[in-house]
């Protein structure tokens, strides 16, 4: 997060404190600011539960709904137990 956002912070600080914009800093700001979405996708989309769900969906991709996978693996969501008290 810091690596992606530091360029925009520095660019904004330089714009407030400096006389004229610095092109290399503005260029880094414009390159790295849109990468925030990619960074979020990597961080939040690559945790254990999401990766397991990706694998399950890819295994079932060629099969019809209601059928199990070839290796007999269960759906991670269906096989999890939730205790309600």
PLY file of the C-alpha trace (Angstrom):
ply
format ascii 1.0
element vertex 85
property float x
property float y
property float z
element edge 84
property int vertex1
property int vertex2
end_header
0.00 0.00 0.00
2.74 2.44 0.96
4.74 1.79 -2.24
1.68 2.46 -4.40
0.44 5.54 -2.53
3.75 7.26 -1.65
4.07 8.78 -5.14
0.70 10.51 -5.02
1.39 11.80 -1.50
4.78 13.20 -2.52
3.33 14.72 -5.69
0.52 16.43 -3.78
2.92 17.74 -1.14
5.24 19.08 -3.83
2.30 20.76 -5.60
1.29 22.52 -2.38
4.81 23.51 -1.29
6.58 23.97 -4.62
6.32 26.60 -7.33
5.81 24.35 -10.36
4.98 20.65 -10.81
7.85 18.17 -11.17
7.23 15.99 -14.21
8.92 12.75 -12.99
6.93 12.89 -9.74
3.68 13.54 -11.60
4.50 10.65 -13.96
5.09 8.26 -11.04
1.83 9.47 -9.47
-0.12 8.79 -12.67
1.47 5.34 -13.14
1.12 4.01 -9.61
-2.26 5.47 -8.56
-4.32 3.13 -10.78
-2.34 0.17 -9.42
-4.21 0.47 -6.11
-6.97 -1.71 -7.55
-4.50 -4.37 -8.68
-2.83 -4.35 -5.28
-6.22 -4.78 -3.54
-7.11 -7.66 -5.85
-3.84 -9.41 -5.05
-4.09 -8.89 -1.30
-7.76 -9.71 -0.84
-8.11 -12.19 -3.70
-5.19 -14.43 -2.78
-6.10 -15.54 0.73
-6.51 -19.25 1.52
-10.32 -19.43 1.33
-10.56 -17.58 -1.96
-7.80 -19.68 -3.55
-9.57 -22.86 -2.42
-12.81 -21.62 -3.97
-10.98 -20.79 -7.23
-9.53 -24.31 -7.33
-12.93 -25.85 -6.64
-14.58 -23.80 -9.40
-11.85 -24.66 -11.89
-12.19 -28.36 -11.07
-15.94 -28.22 -11.64
-15.69 -26.08 -14.75
-16.30 -28.91 -17.20
-18.88 -30.71 -15.06
-22.60 -30.09 -14.72
-24.18 -28.63 -11.61
-25.13 -31.10 -8.92
-22.31 -33.48 -9.77
-19.25 -33.96 -7.60
-15.75 -33.36 -8.80
-13.71 -36.20 -10.25
-11.48 -36.53 -7.21
-14.43 -36.54 -4.81
-13.51 -33.20 -3.24
-16.30 -31.35 -1.51
-17.29 -27.76 -2.05
-15.36 -25.77 0.60
-18.42 -23.65 1.29
-20.84 -26.60 1.55
-18.43 -28.67 3.66
-17.75 -25.93 6.21
-19.74 -26.06 9.41
-21.23 -22.99 11.02
-22.28 -23.19 14.63
-25.35 -21.10 15.36
-26.16 -20.67 19.01
0 1
1 2
2 3
3 4
4 5
5 6
6 7
7 8
8 9
9 10
10 11
11 12
12 13
13 14
14 15
15 16
16 17
17 18
18 19
19 20
20 21
21 22
22 23
23 24
24 25
25 26
26 27
27 28
28 29
29 30
30 31
31 32
32 33
33 34
34 35
35 36
36 37
37 38
38 39
39 40
40 41
41 42
42 43
43 44
44 45
45 46
46 47
47 48
48 49
49 50
50 51
51 52
52 53
53 54
54 55
55 56
56 57
57 58
58 59
59 60
60 61
61 62
62 63
63 64
64 65
65 66
66 67
67 68
68 69
69 70
70 71
71 72
72 73
73 74
74 75
75 76
76 77
77 78
78 79
79 80
80 81
81 82
82 83
83 84
